[in-house]
Amino acid sequence: MPQYKLFISDQHRRIRYPKSQNLLDVEAARKVALRVAQVFIEVVPYWNDLSAEQQNDFVVEIDDESGQTVLTVPFREAQELKS
């Protein structure tokens, strides 16, 4: 099973999610990334104080085992799923 690393990223930083994920494929990694973004939005107290432009800067980047970014999931997709 492939291993994926997730990173929360904005225009200024790229922070690795603490655990690598052993998942079936990129689509499974995308679903995990959406959940990570949803939790981030829920627990970060200043999220709603950010402008829409600032919120749109946030993404979850998914890297494969070789370190290649295979998918970028915008936080706005996670917000749209909740709506």
Buried (B, 14 or more C-beta within 10 A) or exposed (E): EBEBBBBBBBEEEEEEBEEEBEBEEBEBBBEBBBEBBBEBBEEEEEBEEBEEEEBBBBBBBBBBEEEEEBBEBBBBBBBEEEE
